[in-house]
Structures are given as C-alpha cells and as structure tokens.
C-alpha cells in the first residue's frame, strides 16, 4: 500500500485527503483511529499519528476527545480549492507556456479539448463530485 517515495505519514495524509475529495469520507464522518491504521497497515502508530496531526493542523480533521478523529466541516471544499490552485499553477500553466512557444492558439487548444471528449468528461466529473458531497 505505501510504496511511494514519500514518507509514509505523507502518503497516509494524501490518502485521507483523496478519500475526502472522492466523497468516501464525508464531513463529520469519523476516520480510522491511529491504532486501527497502524494495525491495518502494519505501521508504527507514531507514523499514523504524525499524518493525523498534520491533517488536524491543516483543518482537514478535528479531534473529539475520547471519541476519535472526524472530517472537519468544509474540508472537502478547502481541499478541492487547494488542489485546483495547484493543478492550475503546477500543471496547466506549464502546458500553456509550452503551447505559446509552439504557437498553438487558444482556439486550437479548445478544439483539441473538445475533440478529445475531455470537456464532456470534466463537466460530468464536476457535477457528480458536487452531487456526492451533498
């Protein structure tokens, strides 16, 4: 499960963020405890605790003393906004810069996106993701 190059606690935090964005974990829903995480994935409980602490610091999770950790209200929207910003800056901007170098016009890019069917897929994905959150 944790076979990436990133430290395991970062992979755990990324997995929880992904589960929230995908709608597998809803606002107010309890997440696995650090002990359950450690037992399930055979990792040190301190590693799981470090991931959870990071998510608490980010406002993605909150602690309810004696009960556990829960997905914070508004976490999906905050995560989505952050990822969109990262996507636009880190992924799309270099593509657009390369398009400018290659002389590809905006209309050509739009035609390419429409021809690939990505535009319809993007609309569907956005609508279904929004619907899953409600």
Short mmCIF file of the C-alpha atoms (twelve columns), coordinates in Angstrom:
data_MODEL
# 
_entry.id   MODEL 
# 
loop_
_atom_site.group_PDB 
_atom_site.id 
_atom_site.type_symbol 
_atom_site.label_atom_id 
_atom_site.label_alt_id 
_atom_site.label_comp_id 
_atom_site.label_asym_id 
_atom_site.label_seq_id 
_atom_site.Cartn_x 
_atom_site.Cartn_y 
_atom_site.Cartn_z 
_atom_site.pdbx_PDB_model_num 
ATOM 1   C CA . UNK A 1   0.000   0.000  0.000   1 
ATOM 2   C CA . UNK A 2   2.679   2.515  0.956   1 
ATOM 3   C CA . UNK A 3   5.160   2.033  -1.838  1 
ATOM 4   C CA . UNK A 4   5.746   5.627  -2.867  1 
ATOM 5   C CA . UNK A 5   8.944   7.599  -2.356  1 
ATOM 6   C CA . UNK A 6   7.250   9.984  0.063   1 
ATOM 7   C CA . UNK A 7   7.412   9.288  3.799   1 
ATOM 8   C CA . UNK A 8   4.582   7.002  4.918   1 
ATOM 9   C CA . UNK A 9   2.911   9.677  7.037   1 
ATOM 10  C CA . UNK A 10  2.623   11.904 3.961   1 
ATOM 11  C CA . UNK A 11  1.163   9.017  1.956   1 
ATOM 12  C CA . UNK A 12  -1.403  8.408  4.716   1 
ATOM 13  C CA . UNK A 13  -2.353  12.096 4.795   1 
ATOM 14  C CA . UNK A 14  -2.631  12.151 0.986   1 
ATOM 15  C CA . UNK A 15  -4.818  9.040  1.042   1 
ATOM 16  C CA . UNK A 16  -7.193  10.581 3.576   1 
ATOM 17  C CA . UNK A 17  -7.315  13.828 1.582   1 
ATOM 18  C CA . UNK A 18  -8.098  11.786 -1.542  1 
ATOM 19  C CA . UNK A 19  -10.840 9.843  0.253   1 
ATOM 20  C CA . UNK A 20  -12.422 13.119 1.346   1 
ATOM 21  C CA . UNK A 21  -12.239 14.597 -2.166  1 
ATOM 22  C CA . UNK A 22  -13.686 11.423 -3.694  1 
ATOM 23  C CA . UNK A 23  -16.576 11.528 -1.242  1 
ATOM 24  C CA . UNK A 24  -15.576 8.312  0.537   1 
ATOM 25  C CA . UNK A 25  -15.263 10.304 3.758   1 
ATOM 26  C CA . UNK A 26  -17.938 12.923 4.388   1 
ATOM 27  C CA . UNK A 27  -17.891 15.982 6.604   1 
ATOM 28  C CA . UNK A 28  -18.359 14.925 10.224  1 
ATOM 29  C CA . UNK A 29  -17.567 11.296 9.471   1 
ATOM 30  C CA . UNK A 30  -15.196 9.510  11.812  1 
ATOM 31  C CA . UNK A 31  -11.906 8.289  10.365  1 
ATOM 32  C CA . UNK A 32  -9.955  5.256  11.489  1 
ATOM 33  C CA . UNK A 33  -8.014  5.752  14.679  1 
ATOM 34  C CA . UNK A 34  -4.245  5.814  14.623  1 
ATOM 35  C CA . UNK A 35  -4.255  2.398  16.304  1 
ATOM 36  C CA . UNK A 36  -6.601  0.960  13.664  1 
ATOM 37  C CA . UNK A 37  -4.448  2.481  10.937  1 
ATOM 38  C CA . UNK A 38  -1.277  1.074  12.470  1 
ATOM 39  C CA . UNK A 39  -2.806  -2.370 12.894  1 
ATOM 40  C CA . UNK A 40  -4.439  -2.489 9.469   1 
ATOM 41  C CA . UNK A 41  -1.373  -1.351 7.551   1 
ATOM 42  C CA . UNK A 42  1.270   -2.740 9.920   1 
ATOM 43  C CA . UNK A 43  2.979   0.555  10.559  1 
ATOM 44  C CA . UNK A 44  4.193   2.316  13.668  1 
ATOM 45  C CA . UNK A 45  1.306   4.104  15.434  1 
ATOM 46  C CA . UNK A 46  3.520   7.196  15.715  1 
ATOM 47  C CA . UNK A 47  3.672   7.338  11.906  1 
ATOM 48  C CA . UNK A 48  -0.127  7.315  11.633  1 
ATOM 49  C CA . UNK A 49  -0.349  9.864  14.454  1 
ATOM 50  C CA . UNK A 50  2.027   12.177 12.567  1 
ATOM 51  C CA . UNK A 51  -0.228  12.044 9.496   1 
ATOM 52  C CA . UNK A 52  -3.311  12.760 11.567  1 
ATOM 53  C CA . UNK A 53  -1.593  15.631 13.362  1 
ATOM 54  C CA . UNK A 54  -0.722  17.175 10.005  1 
ATOM 55  C CA . UNK A 55  -4.346  16.912 8.874   1 
ATOM 56  C CA . UNK A 56  -5.546  18.459 12.130  1 
ATOM 57  C CA . UNK A 57  -3.083  21.334 11.666  1 
ATOM 58  C CA . UNK A 58  -4.450  21.865 8.140   1 
ATOM 59  C CA . UNK A 59  -8.040  21.902 9.420   1 
ATOM 60  C CA . UNK A 60  -8.953  18.777 7.463   1 
ATOM 61  C CA . UNK A 61  -9.637  16.670 10.579  1 
ATOM 62  C CA . UNK A 62  -10.596 17.559 14.111  1 
ATOM 63  C CA . UNK A 63  -10.264 15.640 17.363  1 
ATOM 64  C CA . UNK A 64  -13.135 14.846 19.631  1 
ATOM 65  C CA . UNK A 65  -11.538 13.938 22.918  1 
ATOM 66  C CA . UNK A 66  -12.177 10.346 23.913  1 
ATOM 67  C CA . UNK A 67  -14.074 9.601  20.704  1 
ATOM 68  C CA . UNK A 68  -11.684 9.968  17.749  1 
ATOM 69  C CA . UNK A 69  -10.911 11.991 14.659  1 
ATOM 70  C CA . UNK A 70  -13.518 13.358 12.278  1 
ATOM 71  C CA . UNK A 71  -13.580 15.112 8.922   1 
ATOM 72  C CA . UNK A 72  -13.869 18.849 9.541   1 
ATOM 73  C CA . UNK A 73  -16.746 20.854 8.178   1 
ATOM 74  C CA . UNK A 74  -15.779 22.480 4.887   1 
ATOM 75  C CA . UNK A 75  -12.749 20.208 4.447   1 
ATOM 76  C CA . UNK A 76  -13.815 18.918 1.000   1 
ATOM 77  C CA . UNK A 77  -14.257 22.439 -0.333  1 
ATOM 78  C CA . UNK A 78  -10.932 23.628 1.119   1 
ATOM 79  C CA . UNK A 79  -9.101  20.588 -0.256  1 
ATOM 80  C CA . UNK A 80  -10.717 20.996 -3.676  1 
ATOM 81  C CA . UNK A 81  -9.836  24.698 -3.807  1 
ATOM 82  C CA . UNK A 82  -6.226  23.935 -2.893  1 
ATOM 83  C CA . UNK A 83  -5.918  21.176 -5.456  1 
ATOM 84  C CA . UNK A 84  -7.467  23.314 -8.168  1 
ATOM 85  C CA . UNK A 85  -4.942  26.045 -7.452  1 
ATOM 86  C CA . UNK A 86  -2.096  23.517 -7.533  1 
ATOM 87  C CA . UNK A 87  -3.435  21.982 -10.754 1 
ATOM 88  C CA . UNK A 88  -3.676  25.329 -12.494 1 
ATOM 89  C CA . UNK A 89  -0.284  26.588 -11.346 1 
ATOM 90  C CA . UNK A 90  1.801   23.418 -11.441 1 
ATOM 91  C CA . UNK A 91  0.255   21.504 -14.324 1 
ATOM 92  C CA . UNK A 92  -1.786  23.718 -16.601 1 
ATOM 93  C CA . UNK A 93  0.451   26.790 -16.616 1 
ATOM 94  C CA . UNK A 94  3.471   24.849 -17.992 1 
ATOM 95  C CA . UNK A 95  1.234   23.336 -20.682 1 
ATOM 96  C CA . UNK A 96  0.006   26.782 -21.676 1 
ATOM 97  C CA . UNK A 97  3.556   28.132 -21.694 1 
ATOM 98  C CA . UNK A 98  4.632   25.307 -23.992 1 
ATOM 99  C CA . UNK A 99  1.608   25.949 -26.215 1 
ATOM 100 C CA . UNK A 100 2.679   29.606 -26.539 1 
ATOM 101 C CA . UNK A 101 6.219   28.513 -27.503 1 
ATOM 102 C CA . UNK A 102 4.811   26.140 -30.099 1 
ATOM 103 C CA . UNK A 103 2.421   28.747 -31.466 1 
ATOM 104 C CA . UNK A 104 -0.701  26.818 -30.534 1 
ATOM 105 C CA . UNK A 105 -3.626  29.216 -30.318 1 
ATOM 106 C CA . UNK A 106 -6.289  29.280 -27.628 1 
ATOM 107 C CA . UNK A 107 -8.909  28.201 -30.159 1 
ATOM 108 C CA . UNK A 108 -6.745  25.225 -31.180 1 
ATOM 109 C CA . UNK A 109 -6.407  24.197 -27.547 1 
ATOM 110 C CA . UNK A 110 -10.151 24.463 -27.035 1 
ATOM 111 C CA . UNK A 111 -10.838 22.446 -30.194 1 
ATOM 112 C CA . UNK A 112 -8.364  19.812 -29.010 1 
ATOM 113 C CA . UNK A 113 -10.031 19.562 -25.613 1 
ATOM 114 C CA . UNK A 114 -13.483 19.342 -27.182 1 
ATOM 115 C CA . UNK A 115 -12.356 16.777 -29.748 1 
ATOM 116 C CA . UNK A 116 -10.784 14.586 -27.086 1 
ATOM 117 C CA . UNK A 117 -14.064 14.424 -25.217 1 
ATOM 118 C CA . UNK A 118 -12.373 15.778 -22.115 1 
ATOM 119 C CA . UNK A 119 -14.743 18.745 -21.943 1 
ATOM 120 C CA . UNK A 120 -17.785 16.490 -21.518 1 
ATOM 121 C CA . UNK A 121 -15.911 14.315 -19.038 1 
ATOM 122 C CA . UNK A 122 -14.835 17.342 -16.992 1 
ATOM 123 C CA . UNK A 123 -18.391 18.622 -16.776 1 
ATOM 124 C CA . UNK A 124 -19.676 15.205 -15.733 1 
ATOM 125 C CA . UNK A 125 -16.935 14.768 -13.152 1 
ATOM 126 C CA . UNK A 126 -17.545 18.197 -11.659 1 
ATOM 127 C CA . UNK A 127 -21.294 17.649 -11.415 1 
ATOM 128 C CA . UNK A 128 -21.057 14.142 -9.961  1 
ATOM 129 C CA . UNK A 129 -18.426 15.228 -7.447  1 
ATOM 130 C CA . UNK A 130 -20.593 18.121 -6.324  1 
ATOM 131 C CA . UNK A 131 -23.618 15.824 -6.117  1 
ATOM 132 C CA . UNK A 132 -21.733 13.277 -3.994  1 
ATOM 133 C CA . UNK A 133 -20.903 15.916 -1.433  1 
ATOM 134 C CA . UNK A 134 -24.489 16.863 -0.765  1 
# 
